[in-house]
Every structure is written in C-alpha cells, then in structure tokens.
Amino acid sequence: MPSVNTAFCPLCRNADTAPYHRDNVRDYIRCRTCALVFVPESQHLGPKEQKAYYDLHQNFPEDEGYRRFLKRLFHPLNARLKPNAHGLDFGCGPGPALSSLFEETGRQVAIFDPLYAPNPDVFNQPYDFIALSEVAEHLAQPGEDLDRLWTLIKPGGWLGIMTQRVIDKDAFARWRYILDPTHISFFSDATFHWLAEHWGKKEQEPTLVFEGKDVVLMGKP
C-alpha cells in the first residue's frame, strides 16, 4: 500500500502530492498540480458503511428548508438554460429534490445515484446540463467521474457543482466539512481553474463562474 506521501491524486493522477492536514481519524493530502485535497483510498469507508451513513440524512423533495438550500445551485444554473433543456441530476440520493425543482419549470431531468438510482442508461445520451449538489466531495475518483460527465454535456451546456471549497490550511483544520466521514475530495478555486484548463486542452476552455461560496458553474463552448 503506497504511503500517504506518495499517494496519486484521484483528480489529475499526478504523484506530486504532499500531506496537508491530519486529524484523529484521517489524513488529508494535497495535490501540487490541481490543488485537490483528498483522503487516501485506504482510509475511505466501505460501501455498506457509506450507505448506512447516507441513510441517516433526512433530505426530502417536499422539505422547504432543503429546497431553499438547493436553490443556491438551482437559480444560477436554471437562469442559463434554454426552456427545453434536458438535464441529469448526478448523485441525486434517496430523495431527488434538485431534479424536482427543474421539473417544476418544465424541464426533463434524468437521475442517477450509485446507491439509490443506479441506472447506467443515463450515460448513453447527451445533456444540456448536469447538476451535482453536495456530490463532488463524495467522489473517490473525481477525475474519472467528472471527465465522463463533461463529455455528456452538449456544446452550449452547463455543469453545475455545489460543494464547499478549501480556503487555506488554517481554515481547513477548523472546517466542519471534513468531519463527515463520507467527504473524501475537497476542491478549491484553484482546482476548478485547473479543471477548466484541463478540459480546454481538448477544446475551447469552458466558461468558469463562481456563484457564492459553494456553487461553481462551467459552461461548454
């Protein structure tokens, strides 16, 4: 098993990584190339442990508080979409509330979740938009997953991601976000800039928009 000092970054697959923080439970490694901070794979929860933790969440489509929370992503993303836009709610969880918000505007939205809606057919078609609400921080292989999703977005479409972002080491050490044992990938502004440059090497660089402290939109040219 590789040591935490030689862990490959799960986003850019670079080996130029270094310890960033350590608490009583886990190590956190930072990639010097893409700035992702991640928990080593050897310290991830198993599938049964993950599901048991997710099942504790009480997030329902009819919960007004949860709907207000999701609207931080919904409003800026929805404002950029055409009336007949077709989307994908990736990582929808047991109660796909975000897709319900879009459907209330007349849009069609497919859903996918590896535990609660494991339908691989959703990856066989393109989309005008793909939304990830509090999902990116759970991805064990964010490079593989995000590259796959980006290829599914039509030209002129949008990828919307809601996830809290890394600020610096001092803030990270006090961050409640890292206390969730299912949170294993932590993005910063620099990470999203790297993603835009990464995808821009294959085509025109995406439009990158930061909406508040936890929402990022990436538009495909």
C-alpha positions in Angstrom: 0.0 0.0 0.0 1.5 3.4 -1.0 2.2 5.8 1.8 0.3 9.0 2.1 3.4 10.8 1.0 3.3 9.1 -2.4 -0.5 8.9 -3.0 -1.6 9.6 -6.6 -4.1 12.4 -6.9 -7.6 11.0 -7.8 -8.4 14.0 -10.0 -5.3 14.6 -12.2 -3.5 11.3 -11.4 -0.3 13.2 -10.6 2.1 11.8 -8.0 3.3 15.3 -6.9 1.3 15.3 -3.6 2.1 16.2 0.0 0.5 15.9 3.4 -1.9 18.8 4.1 -3.6 18.0 7.4 -4.2 15.2 9.8 -6.8 14.7 12.5 -7.6 11.8 14.9 -9.2 9.8 12.1 -7.8 10.6 8.7 -5.0 12.0 6.6 -5.6 14.7 4.0 -3.3 15.0 1.1 -2.9 18.0 -1.3 -2.0 17.7 -5.0 0.5 20.3 -6.1 -0.7 20.1 -9.7 -4.5 20.6 -9.4 -4.8 21.6 -5.7 -7.3 18.9 -4.8 -7.2 17.9 -1.2 -8.2 14.3 -0.7 -8.3 11.4 1.8 -6.2 8.4 0.8 -8.2 5.5 -0.6 -7.1 3.2 2.2 -9.0 5.4 4.7 -12.3 5.5 2.8 -15.4 3.9 4.3 -16.6 0.7 2.7 -19.9 0.7 0.6 -22.0 -0.6 3.4 -20.7 1.9 5.9 -21.2 4.7 3.3 -24.8 3.7 2.7 -25.5 3.4 6.4 -24.3 7.0 6.9 -26.2 8.3 3.9 -29.4 6.7 5.2 -29.2 8.9 8.3 -29.7 12.0 6.1 -33.3 13.4 6.1 -33.4 15.2 2.8 -36.8 15.1 1.1 -38.2 16.9 -2.1 -41.0 18.4 -0.1 -38.8 19.8 2.7 -38.8 23.6 2.2 -35.6 24.1 4.1 -33.8 21.6 1.9 -35.3 23.2 -1.2 -34.0 26.6 -0.2 -30.6 25.1 0.3 -30.7 23.5 -3.2 -31.8 26.8 -4.8 -28.3 28.2 -4.3 -27.4 25.9 -7.2 -30.7 25.8 -8.9 -31.3 29.5 -9.5 -27.9 30.4 -11.2 -27.9 27.2 -13.3 -31.6 27.4 -14.3 -31.1 31.1 -15.4 -28.6 30.0 -18.0 -30.7 27.2 -19.5 -32.9 27.1 -22.6 -36.7 26.4 -22.0 -36.5 22.9 -23.3 -33.2 22.0 -21.7 -32.7 18.3 -20.7 -30.6 17.6 -17.7 -29.1 15.0 -15.4 -29.1 15.1 -11.6 -26.0 13.1 -10.8 -25.8 11.8 -7.2 -29.4 12.5 -6.5 -29.6 10.5 -3.3 -32.7 8.8 -2.0 -34.9 11.9 -2.4 -34.1 13.6 -5.8 -35.2 17.1 -4.7 -33.0 19.0 -7.1 -34.5 17.3 -10.2 -37.9 18.2 -8.8 -37.0 21.9 -8.9 -36.0 21.7 -12.5 -39.1 19.6 -13.4 -41.3 22.3 -11.9 -40.0 24.6 -14.6 -41.0 22.1 -17.3 -37.6 20.6 -17.9 -36.9 16.9 -18.2 -34.3 15.6 -15.8 -32.8 12.1 -15.5 -31.5 10.9 -12.2 -28.5 8.8 -11.2 -27.1 7.7 -7.9 -24.7 4.7 -7.5 -26.7 3.6 -4.4 -30.2 4.8 -4.8 -30.8 5.2 -8.5 -28.1 3.0 -10.2 -29.3 3.3 -13.8 -26.3 3.2 -16.2 -28.5 4.0 -19.2 -28.3 7.7 -18.2 -24.7 7.7 -19.6 -25.9 6.8 -23.1 -27.2 10.2 -24.0 -26.1 13.9 -24.0 -27.5 16.6 -21.8 -27.9 20.4 -21.8 -27.0 20.5 -18.2 -25.7 18.2 -15.4 -26.0 19.1 -11.7 -24.1 17.8 -8.8 -25.4 19.0 -5.4 -23.2 18.1 -2.5 -21.8 15.2 -4.5 -18.3 16.2 -5.6 -16.9 15.8 -2.1 -18.0 12.2 -2.0 -16.2 11.1 -5.3 -13.5 8.6 -4.8 -12.3 9.1 -8.4 -13.3 12.6 -9.3 -11.1 12.8 -12.4 -12.8 9.8 -14.0 -16.3 10.8 -12.9 -16.1 14.5 -13.9 -14.4 13.7 -17.3 -17.2 11.3 -18.1 -19.9 13.8 -17.2 -18.2 16.6 -19.2 -18.2 14.5 -22.3 -22.0 14.1 -21.9 -22.7 17.9 -21.9 -23.7 19.3 -25.2 -22.0 22.4 -26.7 -23.5 25.4 -25.0 -24.5 23.3 -22.0 -23.6 23.7 -18.3 -22.1 21.7 -15.5 -23.3 22.9 -12.1 -21.5 21.8 -8.9 -22.3 22.7 -5.3 -19.6 21.8 -2.9 -17.9 23.8 -0.1 -14.4 24.9 -1.1 -11.0 24.8 0.5 -9.6 28.2 1.6 -6.3 27.6 3.3 -4.7 25.2 5.8 -5.8 27.1 9.0 -9.4 27.2 7.8 -9.2 23.5 6.8 -8.1 22.4 10.2 -11.2 24.0 11.8 -13.6 23.1 9.0 -16.7 21.1 10.0 -17.0 19.8 6.4 -14.1 17.4 6.9 -15.9 15.8 9.9 -18.3 13.9 7.6 -16.6 10.5 7.0 -18.0 10.3 3.5 -16.4 13.5 2.4 -13.1 12.5 0.7 -12.4 15.0 -2.1 -12.1 18.7 -1.4 -12.0 21.3 -4.2 -10.7 24.9 -4.1 -10.9 27.8 -6.6 -7.5 26.7 -8.0 -8.9 23.1 -8.5 -11.7 24.4 -10.7 -9.4 26.6 -12.6 -7.2 23.5 -13.3 -10.3 21.6 -14.4 -11.2 24.4 -16.9 -7.7 24.3 -18.3 -7.7 20.5 -18.4 -10.9 20.4 -20.5 -9.7 23.4 -22.5 -6.8 21.4 -23.8 -9.2 19.2 -25.9 -11.5 22.1 -27.0 -12.1 25.7 -26.2 -11.7 26.4 -22.5 -15.0 26.3 -20.5 -16.6 29.4 -19.1 -16.0 29.3 -15.3 -18.4 31.1 -13.0 -18.2 31.1 -9.2 -21.6 31.8 -7.6 -21.1 32.4 -3.9 -19.0 30.3 -1.6 -20.1 26.9 -2.7 -21.5 26.9 -6.3 -19.4 26.7 -9.4 -20.8 26.7 -13.0 -18.8 25.6 -16.0 -20.2 26.3 -19.5 -19.1 24.2 -22.5 -18.3 26.4 -25.6 
